[in-house]
Amino acid sequence: MAEKRTISRVRPDALALRALAHPVRLRMLGLLRIDGPATASGLAAQLGLNSGATSYHLRQLARHGFIEDDAGRGNGRERWWRARHETTSFAADGADDETLRAGVAFGQAALHWQIGEMERALAQHAALSPAWRRASTLNDFNIPLTAAQASALVERLLAVLWEAMAAAPALGGPYPDGVQPVTFILHAFPRPPEGGARS
């Protein structure tokens, strides 16, 4: 069993959540977390942007504490950036209206990114090895539950994922042979009624 490590997390305030809700910034932060440190020009090439726009978005991420200079890299000509945390969390329970609205905007941007990741994964599914195809899944479950039961189930599922993450190598690599980042996306919500408001 691998030694457990501490996973760095950030819980942004409403202002930082609004800044992160920009889809380009969210993608940049994801790339810095998953692939490791990068320069503005490197990220611009990956995202199909010009380096001026990329630099602006990186400065916004740094301003709100999501990323920082990677002082151990570079030659003085290009600035390297790295993520400060592995995960971002937002708890809607007990949030004031402003934070709740910012959280919903962040959630919409995150969902857009997650859908894009899933679409890219499906497009490449046939090219995966049989072992990685077996390790992949696309499921949904509709289970009649009370709010308390649903909350308890979500907590159990999250506990399993946090435990797996704590036992795995830190994001950003390098990784041992055969190891690569695997994305698990968990959504849980009371199913909205078709065509109208819940009574």
C-alpha positions in Angstrom: 0.0 0.0 0.0 1.4 3.4 -1.0 2.0 6.0 1.7 -0.8 8.5 2.1 0.1 12.1 1.2 -1.7 15.3 1.9 -3.7 16.7 -1.0 -3.5 20.5 -1.3 -7.0 22.1 -1.7 -8.3 25.6 -2.1 -11.8 26.8 -1.2 -12.0 30.2 -3.0 -14.1 33.2 -1.9 -16.8 34.6 -4.2 -14.4 37.0 -6.0 -11.9 34.2 -6.8 -14.7 31.8 -7.8 -15.9 34.4 -10.4 -12.4 34.8 -11.7 -12.0 31.0 -12.1 -15.4 30.7 -13.8 -13.8 31.9 -17.0 -13.5 28.8 -19.2 -10.0 29.6 -20.5 -8.7 30.1 -16.9 -10.4 26.9 -15.8 -8.7 25.0 -18.6 -5.3 26.6 -17.9 -5.5 25.7 -14.2 -6.5 22.1 -15.1 -3.5 21.8 -17.5 -1.1 23.2 -14.9 -2.5 20.8 -12.2 -2.6 17.7 -14.4 0.4 18.2 -16.8 2.6 20.3 -14.4 4.3 23.7 -14.8 4.2 25.5 -18.1 5.0 28.9 -19.7 2.5 31.3 -21.3 3.7 30.4 -24.8 3.4 26.6 -24.1 -0.1 27.0 -22.8 -1.0 29.3 -25.7 0.1 26.6 -28.1 -2.0 24.0 -26.3 -5.1 26.2 -26.1 -4.9 27.8 -29.5 -4.5 31.3 -28.0 -2.0 34.1 -28.4 0.5 34.4 -25.7 -0.7 37.9 -24.7 -4.2 36.7 -23.8 -2.7 33.6 -22.1 -0.4 35.9 -20.0 -3.4 38.0 -19.0 -5.4 34.9 -17.8 -2.3 33.6 -16.0 -1.9 36.9 -14.1 -5.6 36.7 -13.1 -5.1 33.1 -11.8 -2.0 34.2 -9.9 -3.8 37.3 -8.5 -6.5 35.0 -6.9 -3.9 32.6 -5.5 -4.6 29.6 -7.9 -1.1 29.6 -9.4 2.4 30.9 -8.7 5.8 31.3 -10.2 7.8 28.2 -10.6 11.1 29.8 -9.6 13.1 26.6 -10.1 12.4 26.6 -13.9 13.2 28.9 -16.7 16.2 30.9 -17.8 14.9 34.4 -17.1 13.5 34.8 -20.6 10.3 32.9 -20.0 8.2 32.8 -16.8 7.1 29.3 -15.7 3.8 28.9 -13.8 2.6 26.1 -11.5 -0.6 25.3 -9.7 -0.7 26.0 -6.0 -3.3 23.4 -5.2 -4.4 20.0 -6.6 -8.1 20.6 -6.2 -10.7 23.4 -5.9 -13.8 22.9 -3.7 -17.0 24.9 -3.3 -19.6 24.1 -0.7 -23.0 25.6 -1.5 -24.6 24.8 2.0 -24.6 27.8 4.2 -23.2 30.1 1.5 -24.4 33.7 1.2 -26.2 34.7 -2.0 -23.1 36.2 -3.6 -21.0 33.2 -2.9 -23.8 30.9 -4.1 -24.2 32.8 -7.4 -20.4 32.7 -7.9 -20.4 29.0 -7.1 -23.1 28.3 -9.7 -21.1 30.2 -12.3 -18.0 28.3 -11.4 -20.0 25.0 -11.5 -21.3 25.9 -15.0 -17.8 26.5 -16.3 -16.5 23.3 -14.6 -19.3 21.3 -16.2 -18.5 22.7 -19.6 -14.8 21.7 -19.1 -15.9 18.2 -17.8 -18.2 17.6 -20.9 -15.3 18.6 -23.2 -13.0 16.2 -21.4 -15.5 13.4 -21.7 -16.0 14.1 -25.4 -12.3 13.9 -26.0 -12.1 10.7 -24.0 -14.9 9.1 -26.0 -13.3 10.2 -29.3 -10.1 8.4 -28.3 -11.8 5.4 -26.7 -11.3 3.0 -29.6 -7.6 3.7 -29.7 -7.1 2.7 -26.0 -5.5 -0.6 -25.1 -8.0 -3.2 -23.9 -6.8 -2.7 -20.3 -7.6 1.0 -20.4 -10.9 0.4 -22.2 -11.9 -2.0 -19.3 -10.8 0.6 -16.8 -13.1 3.3 -18.4 -16.8 3.6 -17.8 -19.7 5.9 -18.6 -22.6 5.4 -16.2 -25.5 7.1 -14.6 -27.6 5.9 -11.7 -31.0 7.2 -10.6 -31.8 6.1 -7.0 -34.8 7.1 -5.0 -33.3 8.6 -1.7 -34.0 11.2 0.9 -31.7 14.3 1.1 -29.9 12.7 4.1 -29.4 9.4 2.3 -28.1 11.1 -0.8 -25.7 13.2 1.3 -24.4 10.1 3.1 -23.9 8.3 -0.2 -22.0 11.2 -1.7 -19.8 11.4 1.4 -19.0 7.7 1.0 -18.1 8.0 -2.7 -16.0 11.1 -2.1 -14.1 9.3 0.8 -13.2 6.5 -1.6 -11.9 9.0 -4.2 -10.0 11.1 -1.7 -8.4 8.0 -0.3 -7.3 6.8 -3.8 -5.9 10.3 -4.6 -4.0 10.4 -1.4 -2.4 7.0 -2.2 -1.5 8.0 -5.7 1.5 10.1 -7.0 1.0 13.8 -7.0 -0.5 15.3 -10.1 1.9 16.9 -12.6 4.2 13.8 -13.0 6.5 12.3 -13.8 4.6 9.1 -13.1 5.8 5.5 -12.8 5.6 3.3 -15.9 1.9 2.5 -16.8 0.6 5.2 -14.6 -1.3 8.2 -16.0 -4.0 10.6 -14.7 -7.4 9.1 -14.7 -10.4 11.4 -14.5 -13.4 10.5 -12.3 -16.3 12.9 -12.6 -19.0 12.7 -9.9 -22.2 14.6 -10.1 -25.2 14.0 -7.8 -28.4 16.1 -7.7 -32.1 15.7 -7.2 -33.4 15.0 -10.8 -35.1 18.1 -12.2 -38.6 17.5 -13.4 -39.2 17.5 -17.1 -41.0 20.7 -18.3 -41.7 22.5 -15.1 -40.9 23.4 -11.5 -40.8 20.8 -8.7 -43.9 21.0 -6.5 
